[in-house]
Amino acid sequence: MMSAALIFDADTLLCRQTETGWQPVTATLPASMQACGYEQLGCVLLSADNLVNPPDDTTHQAQTLTADAAISHAFATAHALLPAAIMPADDAQNIGDCAFIAYRQLISQLSAVDVGRLNQALQLLRWQAETQFCSRCGHGVHAHPAGERAMVCDRCNLHQYPRIQPCVITAITRPNPDTGAMQILLAHHRRYGQSTQPKRYGLIAGFVEVGESLEQAVVREVGEEVAIEVTNIRYVSSQPWPFPSNLMLGFRATYARGDIVIEEEELTEAKFFDVADMPLIPPIGSIARDLIEQVAAEQGIDLRHHP
């Protein structure tokens, strides 16, 4: 039985340019490798059990990826697994008519199921590469012999599983104090870079801390980053995000009081924008974009073609 594997180089995926855009390229894994167990360094199995389109998902294309494994470019090269039509070049970022394309660039082109598969692959490859020693005794670890997704220590039997980091991301709204038009709080994050023109703005987000609820995390992050208070906090939806292994938990909230004072280590600017007149916002496929589009749709504004 032959299997197909997606080929990654850090946070990028090997794709081929087609008339409809970039399409992922797969490598063929022989049955002999499957018999030895895929869980070798640089090679992981993917599970499709939980990768199902939500029943109300109308924003993505049909599923196209059929790969059931993921491998690193180094693994593919070492085991001569690159497709025959692709000849490795000195620069790994450009291989024949193919290139390694950033995950963020692909999420707007693929189905929710396909994006989930890429997300899972990125997180598992990174987890595997970063889990080579026992965190308790320092001994080397190996893949679970029964195929369970865990790295096992022979010395103390500690099982280390992939860890998910919960993060809250919040769309904060209010009526324009002068006109009554609906506004949303958007911030320019330093991670977007200072030279980007026009500036891209996003939502307030941050990691959940030990001992706090998700709602408490929303209040704290908003207070830390923009120094305002919010009310009417409500959960909307979630999205896995592989940078590095986050689960983004999307919330809506209403501005209550306070003047915006930005946390300058995180942000360069934050202000309320009228929903009908917004700047460059996060790309399609991200939960930030979904939350912003939801606010706009409630005002009868379609942002599907907004940059």
N, C-alpha and C positions, 0 to 999 in steps of 0.2 A: 504494500500500500504506500503510495507516494503522498506526501503532504506539502502544502504551500506555506511559505513563511514570508512575512513582511521584513524588510531590511532597513534598520535604523542606524543612524550615526548621530549619537547624542539625542537632541530633540528634533531631529529631522528625519524624513522618510524618503527612501529612494522611489522616485516617480518618473514616468515617461510623459513627455509632452504629446498631447493628442489634439484633435480639432476641438474637443470640448473642454480642454484644460488639462491639468496635471492628473494623471492616474497612477496609483501605486503599482509598483512592480513587485513580483514575488519570486522567491527562490524555491526550488524543488528540494525537499528533504527526503532522502531515501528511507526505505523501510528499515534498513540496518541501523540507522541512527535512532529511529523510533524504538526499536527493540532495546537499545541501550538506555533509553530514557532521554527525553529532550532536555531535561533540566541540567544542562551543562552550562558553564559560564559563557554567557553571550547567546543563550538559546532558551526560550521559555514557551510553554504551551499556553494557548489562549482558551478561555472558556466562553461559550456562547449562551450558556444557560440564562444569564441575567441581561443579555443584550437584546432587548425587545423594544421596538418603537412604542412610545406611549399611545394609547388609543386616540388621543386628541391631537397628535402631532401632525400638522399639515405644512410645516415649514421646511422639511428636508426632502431630498431626493430619495429614490428607491435604493435599497441596500445593493452594493456591488461587490464588496470584498468577501472572499471565501477563504482567506488564510486562516489556519488553525494554529499557527505558531509565529513567533517573532524572533529575529536574530540580529545581532549587531553586525555592522559592516566588517569589523575585524574578524568576527567569527565566520562570516560568509567568505571572506578572502582566504582565511587560514584553511578552510575545508573545501575550497574550490566550488562554492555553491552559487556564485553569481550566475545569473542567466547567461547562456552562451552568446546571446546577441549583445551583451554588455561587456566591454573590455575595460578593465580598471585603468585609470589614468593616474599620473603622479598626484594630481589634485583630486582628492576623494569627493570634493563637492561637485565635480563635473565628470560624468562617466558616459561617454558616447552621447546619445541623444537624450540621456537621462540626467537628473540632478537630484540632490537631496533637498527636499522642500520642507520648510518649517511647518510644524503642526498647526500653528495659529493661522497659517495661510490656507490650510486644507479644510479647516472645520466648516467654512462657509460653502464648500463644494460637495460635501459628502453627506450621506444620510446620518440620522442620529445613531443608528446601530453601528455604522462604519466608524463614526467618530468615537463611539464607545470602545470599539475594538482597538483603535489606535491609542486611545487613552490608557486602556488596560495594558497594552504592550509596552508603552513608554514607562509606566510605573513599575511593571514587573522587571523589566530589564535593568532599570536603575536600582530597584530594591535588591536584585540578585547581585549586581556588581558591588553594592555597598554593604552586603551582608556575607562577608567571607570569613569572619571570625566571630566566636561566641562573645556576646556582650557581657557575660557573667564571669567566665574564666579565661577568655582570650584564646582558647583552642580553636583550631580550624573547624569549619562546618561543612556539611554536604547536604544535597537535596534529600528530602524525605524519601525513604526507600519505597513507600507505598504510593507515592505520587501526590501526597498531600502537599498543599502549597505552603511549605515551611522549610527553613534551613535548620538542620539538627546538629547538635554538638555531641560527639561520641564520648567525650570525657564526662560532662555533667548532665547530658540529655536535655539541655534547654532547647525548646522549639521557638524559633524566631519567625514570626509571620509578617507579611506586608502590613505596614502601618499607614493609616489614613489620618490626615490632619484636617479637622473641621475648621472652616472659615465662614464668617458671616459677611454678606455683601448686601447693602441696603439702598433702596431708592427712596429718598426723602422728598416729599412734596409739600407745597403750600400754595395758596392763592397769591398772585402778585399784589403787594400792598397798595399799588396805585391803580391797577386796571382790573384786578380780580382774575386775570388769566392764570391758568394752572402753570406752576413752575416746578422744576426739579433741580435738586442740588447736584452739581457736577464738579469734579475736581481734576486738576492736571497733576498727575503723579510724576515724581522725579524719575521713576523707572522708564517713563515714556521718552525721556531725553529732552534736553533744552533746545536742541537745534531743529526739532521737528516743526515744520510749518506746513499747513496750519496745525496748531496744537490739538492733540487728542485728549478728550476729557472722559473720565470714568466715574464710578460710584465709590462711596466710602466702604472699605472692606478691611478685614483683619482676622487674625487667628483667635479662636476661642481659647481662653486660658483655663488652667486647672481649677476646678471648683466652681465655675460659673455656668449659668444656663445660657442658652443661645440668645435669649432676650437681653440678659445682662451684658452679654458680649456686644450686642448692637449698641446699647446705651453707652458702654465704656468706649468702644471704638469711635463712635460719633463724637463723644466728648473729647477724646484725646486728639482727634485729627482736625476737628473744626470748632470745638468748644461750644456747641449748641445742644439743646435738649430736644428730645423727640417724644412723641406719644403715639398711641394706636399702632403699636408694633405687631405685625402679622407675617407669618411665614407664607411664602409663595411656592417655591420649587427649589430643586437642587441640581448640581452639575459636578461630576468629577472633573478635576483640573490637574494635569500632570506636572505642575511646576511648584514643588517637586512631586507631591502626592496628596493634593488637597481635595476635600469635598466641599464645594462652595454651596452654602445654604442661603438662598435668596429671600430677602425680607422687603416689605414695604413699611414705611413709617411716615408720620406727619410731623412737620416742624411745630415745636411748642413755644420755644423762647430762646433768646440769646443772640449775640452778635458773632459772626464768623471770625474766628482767629485760627489760622492754619498752623498745623504742626510742620515746621519748615524742613525737618529732616525727611518727611514723607511727601509733602506737597509743595508745589510752587504757587498754586492758586486754587480757590474754591469759591463758587458763587451760585446763586439761583438763576437759572435760565428759563425763559418762557418756553414751554414745550413746543410752541409753534416756530421758535427761532433758536435752534440749538446748534452748537458747534460740532466738530468732528467727534464722533462717539465710538465706543468699542465695536469690533467687527461682528457681523452676523455669525451666529453659532455660539457666541459667548453668553453666559447667564446675565452679565451686565447689560448686554444689548437687549436680551429678552425682557428684562425688567423695565428698561427705558421704553421699549416699544409697547409694553403693556400700559404704561402710564399714558403714552401718546394716543393709543387706540381708544382709551376711555374718553379722550377729548375729540375723537373723530379724526385723528391725524395718522396717516399711514407713513411709517418711517422705513418701509422695506427698501426703498431706493436712496435713503439718506446715507451719506458717507460716514 
